[in-house]
């Protein structure tokens, strides 16, 4: 059995620039109290739960993160993350700083890899290559939010990859994940109890 579970994390403000990871790995389903829409499948698009169930999960500390949008609750449960891990896949999460702290202190034993944006010029090039035309202020915001996340949570990251080139970033990500299977890793002593 693996001691560590690799997680790929990046700030929600630049998820769009790192979405190549979702194709190669596996994103978890989010729990929500909103009604299912046509074509949505529970467990694939979302886990549709009652407000009572959601509030019970929240009270029991079973949610890594949660929030409310248009009077509906949304959250990432440790159970949905554990389901991804149990299939042998890598869990891809887009987390805010508080959720990252919750994840690190959970029983999931995460190895956290932070995907950081490159310089503003390089980010513009990558997005333009992807047929996107970001405004300069959007690029500055992406980079600033990532910098803030690194300053407040950098001590929680096991590795950081600066996404200057998709192929190189992907290769480095695979190298780090494979390293978990072949080399010993330092872990918090609380995980050994």
C-alpha positions in Angstrom: 0.0 0.0 0.0 1.3 3.5 -0.8 2.0 5.8 2.0 1.5 9.0 0.0 -1.2 9.9 -2.4 -0.1 12.4 -5.1 -2.3 15.4 -5.5 -2.0 18.1 -8.2 -3.1 21.4 -6.9 -3.3 24.8 -8.5 -5.1 28.0 -7.7 -8.6 28.3 -9.2 -7.8 31.5 -11.0 -5.5 29.7 -13.4 -7.1 26.3 -13.7 -7.9 27.0 -17.3 -4.2 27.2 -18.2 -3.4 23.8 -16.6 -6.5 21.9 -17.6 -4.3 19.4 -19.6 -3.7 17.7 -16.3 -7.4 16.7 -16.0 -7.3 14.8 -19.2 -4.3 12.7 -18.0 -5.4 12.1 -14.5 -8.7 12.3 -12.7 -10.7 15.1 -11.2 -13.1 14.3 -8.3 -16.8 14.9 -8.3 -18.1 17.8 -6.3 -21.0 17.4 -3.9 -23.8 19.8 -4.5 -27.3 20.5 -3.1 -28.6 21.9 -6.4 -31.0 20.0 -8.6 -29.7 17.8 -11.4 -29.9 19.3 -14.8 -30.7 17.5 -18.0 -27.9 15.2 -19.2 -26.0 15.3 -15.9 -25.1 12.1 -14.2 -24.6 11.8 -10.5 -21.1 10.7 -9.6 -19.8 12.0 -13.0 -20.8 15.6 -13.1 -21.6 16.1 -9.4 -22.7 14.1 -6.4 -26.2 15.3 -5.9 -27.1 15.3 -2.2 -29.8 16.8 0.0 -29.1 19.9 2.0 -29.4 17.9 5.2 -26.7 15.4 4.0 -24.4 18.2 2.9 -24.7 20.0 6.2 -24.1 16.7 8.1 -20.9 16.1 6.0 -19.8 19.7 6.7 -20.4 19.3 10.5 -18.5 16.0 10.5 -15.5 17.6 8.9 -15.8 15.4 5.8 -15.4 18.3 3.3 -12.0 19.6 2.2 -13.6 22.8 1.0 -17.1 24.1 0.6 -19.0 27.2 -0.5 -22.3 28.6 -1.6 -23.4 29.8 -5.0 -26.9 30.9 -6.0 -28.3 29.4 -2.7 -26.8 26.0 -3.4 -24.0 24.4 -1.5 -20.9 22.9 -3.2 -18.1 21.0 -1.6 -15.2 18.5 -2.1 -15.6 15.5 0.2 -12.7 13.4 1.4 -14.8 10.4 0.3 -14.9 11.5 -3.3 -11.1 12.1 -3.2 -10.6 8.7 -1.6 -12.6 7.1 -4.4 -10.2 8.5 -7.0 -7.2 7.3 -5.0 -8.7 3.8 -4.6 -8.9 3.5 -8.4 -5.1 4.1 -8.6 -5.5 7.4 -10.3 -4.0 10.8 -9.4 -6.4 13.3 -7.9 -6.5 16.7 -9.5 -7.8 19.5 -7.3 -8.2 23.2 -7.8 -8.0 24.5 -4.2 -8.0 27.8 -2.4 -5.5 28.3 0.4 -7.7 27.4 3.3 -8.7 24.1 1.6 -5.1 23.3 1.0 -4.5 23.5 4.8 -7.4 21.2 5.4 -6.1 18.7 2.8 -2.6 18.7 4.4 -4.0 17.9 7.8 -6.4 15.2 6.6 -5.9 11.4 6.7 -5.4 11.4 2.9 -1.6 11.8 3.3 -1.2 14.0 0.3 1.9 14.7 -1.7 1.1 18.2 -3.0 2.4 19.4 -6.3 1.7 23.0 -7.1 1.4 24.0 -10.7 2.5 27.7 -10.9 2.0 30.0 -13.9 5.1 31.2 -15.8 6.0 34.9 -16.4 3.3 37.2 -17.8 4.8 37.1 -21.3 5.1 33.4 -21.4 1.6 32.9 -20.0 0.2 35.2 -22.7 2.1 33.2 -25.3 0.7 29.8 -24.0 -2.9 31.1 -23.8 -2.7 32.8 -27.2 -1.4 29.5 -28.6 -4.5 27.9 -27.1 -6.7 30.5 -29.0 -7.3 32.6 -25.9 -6.8 36.3 -25.7 -6.3 37.3 -22.1 -6.2 41.0 -21.0 -3.0 42.2 -19.3 -4.9 42.7 -16.0 -6.2 39.1 -16.2 -2.6 37.8 -16.6 -1.4 40.0 -13.7 -4.2 38.7 -11.5 -3.3 35.0 -12.3 0.3 35.6 -11.4 -0.4 37.6 -8.3 -2.9 35.0 -7.0 -0.4 32.3 -7.5 2.3 34.4 -5.7 -0.1 34.9 -2.8 -0.8 31.2 -2.6 2.9 30.4 -2.6 3.6 32.9 0.1 0.8 31.7 2.4 0.9 28.0 1.6 4.3 27.3 0.1 5.4 25.4 3.2 2.6 22.9 2.4 3.8 22.1 -1.1 6.0 19.1 -1.6 7.0 20.2 -5.1 6.4 23.2 -7.4 6.3 23.1 -11.2 6.4 26.3 -13.1 4.2 25.7 -16.2 6.4 27.3 -18.9 5.8 24.5 -21.4 3.0 22.0 -21.3 5.1 19.0 -22.4 7.9 19.8 -20.0 5.5 20.4 -17.2 3.8 17.1 -17.8 7.1 15.2 -18.0 8.2 16.8 -14.7 4.9 15.9 -13.1 5.2 12.3 -14.2 8.8 12.2 -12.9 7.7 13.5 -9.5 4.8 11.0 -9.3 7.0 8.1 -10.3 9.5 9.1 -7.7 6.9 8.4 -5.0 6.9 4.8 -6.0 10.7 4.4 -6.1 12.2 6.7 -3.5 11.5 7.2 0.2 9.8 10.5 1.2 9.7 12.5 4.3 6.3 12.6 5.9 4.9 14.3 9.0 5.4 12.1 12.1 1.7 12.3 12.8 1.0 10.2 9.7 2.9 7.3 11.2 0.7 6.9 14.2 
